[in-house]
Amino acid sequence: MSTYAPDRWVLVKAISDKGKHYRVVATFYGGYLGADAWKISSGIANAKYENDMWILPQVSGSVYECREGAYGMGLYTSMVLGECIERLGVAGCEMTILDEADADDVLLAGVFE
């Protein structure tokens, strides 16, 4: 099981013929010598809030530790996610980015399917 602590993060709602689920889109800054990276989680299994952080276990078993105040994404992740959303639409799936208030509502409600 891997644990990820993204520098920035957003929630997306994915809808396909398999149903609706929520995923974390995480941005990791590369710093001086590295490149930025992004990752889309497998799907939120449950959520817990502690120490100004959302602890988000995934259906794959990995865990995302998403800091309060870090909601959002940079230009690189925004461009990549926009391309993913466009391609998914062509394939008959839908993915939408939740604004921070809607993301908080989803996480507090604890219903991820």
C-alpha positions in Angstrom: 0.0 0.0 0.0 1.4 3.4 -1.0 0.7 6.7 0.7 0.7 9.9 -1.3 0.9 13.5 0.0 0.2 15.8 -3.0 1.3 19.4 -3.1 -2.1 20.3 -4.8 -5.2 18.2 -5.3 -8.8 18.3 -6.6 -11.7 15.8 -6.6 -13.3 14.7 -9.8 -16.6 12.9 -10.3 -16.4 10.1 -12.9 -19.5 8.7 -14.5 -19.5 5.7 -16.8 -21.5 2.6 -17.6 -20.0 1.1 -14.4 -21.6 3.9 -12.2 -20.4 7.0 -10.5 -17.3 7.4 -8.3 -14.9 10.0 -7.0 -11.2 10.2 -7.6 -8.3 12.4 -6.4 -6.3 14.2 -9.0 -3.0 14.9 -7.4 -0.2 17.3 -8.4 3.4 16.7 -7.1 5.9 19.6 -7.7 9.3 18.5 -8.9 11.3 21.2 -7.4 14.6 22.6 -8.7 15.9 19.4 -10.3 12.7 17.5 -11.1 9.6 17.8 -13.2 6.1 18.2 -11.9 4.0 15.0 -11.9 0.3 14.2 -11.6 -1.7 11.1 -10.6 -5.3 10.1 -10.7 -6.4 7.8 -7.9 -8.3 4.6 -8.2 -11.4 5.8 -6.5 -12.2 7.0 -2.9 -13.2 4.2 -0.6 -13.8 6.5 2.5 -12.7 9.7 4.0 -11.5 10.9 7.4 -10.5 14.5 8.4 -7.8 15.0 11.0 -5.0 17.5 11.6 -6.1 19.8 8.8 -5.9 17.0 6.3 -8.3 14.7 4.4 -7.1 11.1 4.7 -8.5 9.4 1.6 -8.1 5.6 1.3 -8.6 4.3 -2.2 -10.2 1.1 -3.5 -6.7 0.0 -4.6 -5.5 0.2 -1.0 -3.3 3.3 -1.4 -4.0 6.4 0.7 -3.9 10.1 -0.2 -3.2 12.6 2.5 -4.6 15.8 1.1 -3.9 19.0 3.1 -6.6 21.6 3.7 -5.7 24.8 1.8 -4.0 22.9 -1.0 -7.1 22.3 -3.0 -6.6 23.3 -6.7 -4.1 22.5 -9.4 -1.4 24.2 -11.5 -1.4 24.8 -15.2 0.4 21.6 -16.1 -2.1 19.3 -14.3 -5.0 21.5 -15.5 -3.9 20.9 -19.1 -3.4 17.2 -18.7 -6.7 16.8 -16.9 -8.5 18.8 -19.6 -7.2 16.4 -22.2 -8.3 13.4 -20.2 -11.8 14.8 -19.7 -12.0 15.5 -23.5 -10.9 11.9 -24.4 -13.2 10.3 -21.9 -16.1 12.2 -23.3 -15.4 10.8 -26.7 -15.4 7.3 -25.1 -18.8 7.9 -23.6 -17.6 8.6 -20.1 -18.0 11.8 -18.1 -15.6 13.4 -15.7 -16.2 16.7 -13.9 -13.9 18.7 -11.6 -15.5 19.6 -8.3 -15.0 23.1 -6.9 -13.7 23.1 -3.3 -17.1 23.6 -1.6 -18.7 20.7 -3.5 -15.6 18.5 -2.7 -16.0 19.3 1.0 -19.7 18.3 0.8 -18.9 15.0 -0.9 -16.1 14.2 1.6 -18.3 15.1 4.6 -21.2 13.1 3.3 -19.0 10.0 2.9 -20.9 8.6 -0.1 -18.5 7.7 -2.9 -20.5 5.5 -5.2 
